[in-house]
Structures are given as C-alpha cells and as structure tokens.
Amino acid sequence: MRLKDKIAIITGGGKGIGRAVAEAFTAEGASVAITDVDAAALQSAADALCGDVVILENDVSDIDSHAQLLDTVVNIWGRIDVLVNNAGIEISQPILEASPDAWDKLFGTNLRGPFFLAQRVAKQMIASGNKGCIVNIASVHDQTPLWESGVYSITKAGMGMVTKTLALELAPFGIRVNSVSPGAIATPMNQPLLSDPEKLAQTEKTIPLGRIGLPREVARAAVFLASDEASYVTGATLYVDGGLLLRT
C-alpha cells in the first residue's frame, strides 16, 4: 500500500500504459481519477478497476478544460497528490512529409497540454500547501528518433526537458517531478507491430532482454516515483526499455 490515501489524476487512463498505471495505483491504495478522450475505454477501465475510481472524459490538449478537471477532483477528494501525465498520440510521417496539422496535434497532446496541466496542478498543490509529485510518461524516443515518426520523437524529447525544468523550479515547494520512458511496450498503439510476427521478432532481436515489455512493468516504475520511496528523487528519467537504448 505504497500509495495509501494518495489522490491521483492519470491522463489517458482508458487503455494501455495509462490503464495499467491506474490498476497499479489503486492496488497500492490510491484514489484515482482517470481521464481519456475515449469514453468507451474509460467505462471499460472503470468496470475492471477495484478501489476508489472516478472517470472523466477529457482531452488533455484542450487547455481550457483543465480548470474544470481539477475542480472536479478537488471537490471530490479535497486535494491532488499525484499527476501522471500519460496521455499521448503517435502520428507516423516521414520527416519530409510532416504536416503542420500533425505537428500541432502531436505537440498539443504530447507536450503543450501536459505542460499546462502540470502547471495548473502545481499551482493547486502550492496553494494548498501540498507537497505532491508529477510523473510524466515519455519514451525512449526522448533520446533516439523513431523512424518516420520524427515529430513524435521531438515531442518526447521536449517532455524530458519539461520534466527537468519543472523539477528545478518546483523543488522549493517540495513538489517532485520525474519521468518514465518506456521502450517497446505491448499497448494498443503498438498493435500493428504486435500483429506482425516477422516484425515483432525483428524488434525483439534489438532488445537486450529479448522481448516486448508489458504495460504493468511501466506502471511499477510510475508507482515507485509517485511513492515516498522516491522522496529524494526529482528531475530523473527512469528508462523501462529492456535495455533498448544500450544498442542505439
């Protein structure tokens, strides 16, 4: 029960890594508000989760919606202890074909929205005197570009600097900020890879541990960073990649 009595917001919590984080947080005793743009996925997650859970349909890229999101959570539980910035999208385009529309969508969901949500959550924590924490879900592509997904990689690199900058400026308030950077994980976003045995086998050969990771393995890292076990950890990135970056 490492997160007993903690109040957490998890964006993109309807499926994939976000849902696994919600499952891990509730198992560790947290009360959780999960958000997603996919109402059906949210309901499915809520039906499967045990514990104190609220589902809120929300698009993190819609900055104007953040105030209502926070007000709802605070009205229910009185405070926010943890924000997990997990919501993200990937649009595959060769860099020479990258469009302004794709750029704006990727930055809106993967970087701009999470930054301003973290800013608002931090202000709420400071106003209430609550020394909370923020966990950003980034990617190994904050270090190495993904072929034909260059703009996606740029947003993830940006999330790495968002983590460090927030950690530096929020430290005087006792607010910790860290990130988890997954490698190849068995999520709906990677379904095309998972459904192609040949490509999957090729990918697994590039991973020193020899396999694709599981969402719950990423969730365990998020639990650690959100818990008091990481009370002296801020501005750090924990790579959950099976050693993938060792070969890049």
C-alpha positions as CSV (number, residue, x, y, z in Angstrom):
1,M,0.0,0.0,0.0
2,R,2.7,2.4,-1.0
3,L,0.2,5.0,-2.3
4,K,-2.4,4.6,0.5
5,D,-4.6,7.7,0.8
6,K,-2.9,9.4,-2.2
7,I,-5.2,11.3,-4.7
8,A,-4.0,10.9,-8.3
9,I,-5.0,12.1,-11.8
10,I,-4.0,9.8,-14.6
11,T,-4.5,11.1,-18.1
12,G,-5.0,8.7,-21.0
13,G,-6.1,6.1,-18.4
14,G,-8.6,4.2,-20.5
15,K,-6.2,1.8,-22.1
16,G,-2.5,0.8,-22.5
17,I,0.0,2.1,-20.1
18,G,-2.4,4.6,-18.5
19,R,-4.8,1.8,-17.6
20,A,-2.0,-0.3,-16.2
21,V,-0.9,2.7,-14.1
22,A,-4.5,3.1,-12.8
23,E,-4.6,-0.5,-11.9
24,A,-1.3,-0.3,-10.1
25,F,-2.2,2.9,-8.2
26,T,-5.5,1.5,-7.0
27,A,-3.8,-1.7,-5.9
28,E,-1.4,0.4,-3.9
29,G,-4.2,2.2,-2.1
30,A,-4.6,5.4,-4.1
31,S,-7.9,7.1,-5.1
32,V,-7.7,7.7,-8.8
33,A,-9.3,10.0,-11.4
34,I,-8.7,8.6,-14.9
35,T,-9.2,10.8,-18.0
36,D,-9.4,9.9,-21.6
37,V,-10.9,11.1,-24.9
38,D,-12.3,7.6,-25.4
39,A,-15.5,7.3,-23.3
40,A,-15.9,3.5,-24.0
41,A,-12.3,2.8,-22.9
42,L,-12.9,4.8,-19.8
43,Q,-16.0,2.9,-18.9
44,S,-14.2,-0.4,-19.6
45,A,-11.4,0.6,-17.3
46,A,-13.8,1.7,-14.5
47,D,-15.6,-1.6,-14.7
48,A,-12.3,-3.5,-14.3
49,L,-10.7,-1.4,-11.6
50,C,-11.1,-2.1,-7.9
51,G,-11.0,0.8,-5.5
52,D,-11.9,4.4,-5.4
53,V,-12.1,5.5,-9.0
54,V,-13.7,8.4,-10.9
55,I,-13.7,8.5,-14.7
56,L,-13.7,11.9,-16.5
57,E,-13.9,12.3,-20.3
58,N,-11.2,14.9,-21.1
59,D,-8.9,15.9,-23.9
60,V,-5.6,17.0,-22.4
61,S,-4.8,19.2,-25.4
62,D,-7.9,21.3,-24.5
63,I,-6.2,23.6,-22.0
64,D,-9.4,25.4,-21.2
65,S,-10.8,22.1,-19.8
66,H,-8.1,21.7,-17.2
67,A,-9.7,24.0,-14.7
68,Q,-12.9,22.0,-14.6
69,L,-10.9,18.8,-14.4
70,L,-9.0,19.9,-11.3
71,D,-12.1,21.5,-9.7
72,T,-13.9,18.1,-10.1
73,V,-11.1,16.2,-8.4
74,V,-10.6,18.7,-5.6
75,N,-14.4,18.8,-5.0
76,I,-14.5,15.0,-4.6
77,W,-11.3,14.4,-2.6
78,G,-10.1,17.8,-1.4
79,R,-6.7,17.8,-3.0
80,I,-4.3,16.3,-5.6
81,D,-1.2,14.4,-4.6
82,V,-0.1,13.0,-7.9
83,L,-0.4,13.8,-11.6
84,V,0.5,11.2,-14.1
85,N,0.9,12.8,-17.5
86,N,0.4,9.7,-19.6
87,A,-2.0,10.8,-22.5
88,G,-0.2,10.7,-25.8
89,I,-0.6,10.1,-29.5
90,E,1.7,9.0,-32.4
91,I,1.4,10.1,-36.0
92,S,3.8,8.4,-38.4
93,Q,5.0,10.6,-41.2
94,P,8.4,10.8,-42.9
95,I,10.1,14.0,-41.8
96,L,9.9,15.4,-45.4
97,E,6.2,14.9,-45.4
98,A,5.4,16.1,-41.8
99,S,2.4,18.4,-41.9
100,P,1.7,21.5,-39.8
101,D,-1.6,19.8,-38.7
102,A,0.2,16.7,-37.5
103,W,2.8,18.9,-35.7
104,D,0.0,20.8,-33.9
105,K,-1.8,17.6,-32.9
106,L,1.3,15.9,-31.6
107,F,2.5,18.9,-29.7
108,G,-1.0,19.7,-28.4
109,T,-1.5,16.2,-26.9
110,N,2.1,15.2,-26.1
111,L,3.7,18.4,-24.9
112,R,1.6,21.6,-24.7
113,G,-1.4,20.0,-22.9
114,P,0.7,18.0,-20.4
115,F,2.9,21.1,-19.6
116,F,0.0,23.3,-18.9
117,L,-1.9,20.6,-16.9
118,A,1.2,20.1,-14.8
119,Q,1.5,23.9,-14.3
120,R,-2.1,24.1,-13.1
121,V,-1.8,21.0,-10.8
122,A,1.4,22.5,-9.4
123,K,-0.3,25.8,-8.6
124,Q,-3.1,23.9,-6.9
125,M,-0.6,21.9,-4.8
126,I,1.3,25.1,-3.8
127,A,-2.0,26.9,-2.9
128,S,-3.0,24.1,-0.6
129,G,0.5,23.5,0.8
130,N,0.5,20.0,-0.6
131,K,4.0,18.6,-1.4
132,G,2.8,16.4,-4.2
133,C,4.6,14.9,-7.3
134,I,4.2,14.7,-11.1
135,V,5.2,11.7,-13.2
136,N,5.5,12.3,-16.9
137,I,5.3,9.3,-19.3
138,A,7.8,10.0,-22.0
139,S,9.5,7.5,-24.3
140,V,13.0,6.1,-25.2
141,H,12.5,8.4,-28.2
142,D,13.3,11.3,-26.0
143,Q,16.9,10.0,-26.7
144,T,16.7,8.3,-30.1
145,P,14.5,9.3,-33.0
146,L,11.8,6.9,-34.2
147,W,12.0,6.2,-38.0
148,E,9.3,8.1,-39.8
149,S,7.9,9.5,-36.6
150,G,10.3,12.4,-36.2
151,V,7.8,14.9,-34.8
152,Y,6.6,12.4,-32.2
153,S,10.2,11.9,-31.1
154,I,10.6,15.7,-30.9
155,T,7.6,16.0,-28.5
156,K,9.1,13.2,-26.3
157,A,12.4,14.9,-26.2
158,G,10.6,18.0,-25.2
159,M,8.9,16.1,-22.4
160,G,12.3,15.2,-21.0
161,M,13.2,18.9,-20.7
162,V,9.7,19.7,-19.3
163,T,10.4,17.2,-16.5
164,K,13.8,18.7,-15.7
165,T,12.6,22.3,-15.8
166,L,9.5,21.7,-13.7
167,A,11.6,19.6,-11.2
168,L,14.1,22.5,-10.8
169,E,11.5,25.3,-10.3
170,L,9.1,23.3,-8.2
171,A,11.7,21.8,-5.8
172,P,11.5,24.8,-3.4
173,F,7.8,24.0,-2.9
174,G,8.6,20.3,-2.1
175,I,7.0,19.1,-5.4
176,R,8.9,16.3,-7.2
177,V,8.8,15.8,-10.9
178,N,10.1,12.8,-12.7
179,S,9.5,10.8,-15.9
180,V,9.3,7.2,-17.1
181,S,10.5,6.5,-20.6
182,P,9.2,3.2,-21.9
183,G,10.7,1.3,-24.8
184,A,8.6,-1.1,-27.0
185,I,5.6,-2.0,-24.9
186,A,2.6,-4.2,-25.7
187,T,-0.1,-1.5,-26.0
188,P,-2.9,-0.7,-28.4
189,M,-0.6,1.9,-30.0
190,N,1.8,-0.9,-31.0
191,Q,-0.9,-3.2,-32.2
192,P,0.4,-3.2,-35.9
193,L,3.8,-4.4,-34.6
194,L,2.3,-7.0,-32.3
195,S,0.1,-8.4,-35.0
196,D,3.1,-8.9,-37.4
197,P,5.1,-11.9,-36.2
198,E,8.0,-11.2,-38.5
199,K,8.4,-7.5,-37.5
200,L,7.8,-8.4,-33.8
201,A,10.6,-11.0,-34.0
202,Q,12.9,-8.4,-35.6
203,T,12.1,-5.9,-33.0
204,E,12.7,-8.3,-30.1
205,K,16.2,-9.1,-31.5
206,T,17.1,-5.4,-31.0
207,I,16.1,-5.5,-27.3
208,P,18.8,-6.9,-25.0
209,L,16.2,-8.6,-22.8
210,G,14.8,-10.2,-25.9
211,R,11.1,-9.3,-25.5
212,I,8.5,-6.6,-25.7
213,G,7.6,-5.0,-22.4
214,L,4.3,-5.1,-20.6
215,P,2.3,-2.1,-19.5
216,R,2.3,-3.2,-15.9
217,E,6.1,-3.1,-16.0
218,V,5.9,0.6,-16.8
219,A,3.3,1.1,-14.2
220,R,5.5,-0.3,-11.5
221,A,8.1,2.4,-12.3
222,A,5.4,5.1,-12.0
223,V,4.3,3.7,-8.6
224,F,7.9,3.9,-7.3
225,L,8.3,7.5,-8.5
226,A,4.9,8.5,-7.0
227,S,5.6,6.9,-3.7
228,D,7.6,8.0,-0.6
229,E,10.2,5.5,-1.6
230,A,11.3,8.1,-4.2
231,S,11.2,11.0,-1.7
232,Y,14.7,12.2,-2.7
233,V,14.3,11.7,-6.4
234,T,13.4,14.6,-8.7
235,G,14.3,15.6,-12.3
236,A,15.1,11.9,-13.1
237,T,14.1,9.8,-16.0
238,L,13.6,6.0,-15.4
239,Y,14.0,4.0,-18.6
240,V,11.8,0.9,-18.8
241,D,13.1,-0.4,-22.1
242,G,14.6,-3.9,-21.7
243,G,18.0,-2.3,-22.4
244,L,16.9,-1.0,-25.9
245,L,18.9,2.2,-25.6
246,L,22.1,0.2,-25.0
247,R,22.0,-0.6,-28.7
248,T,21.3,2.8,-30.1
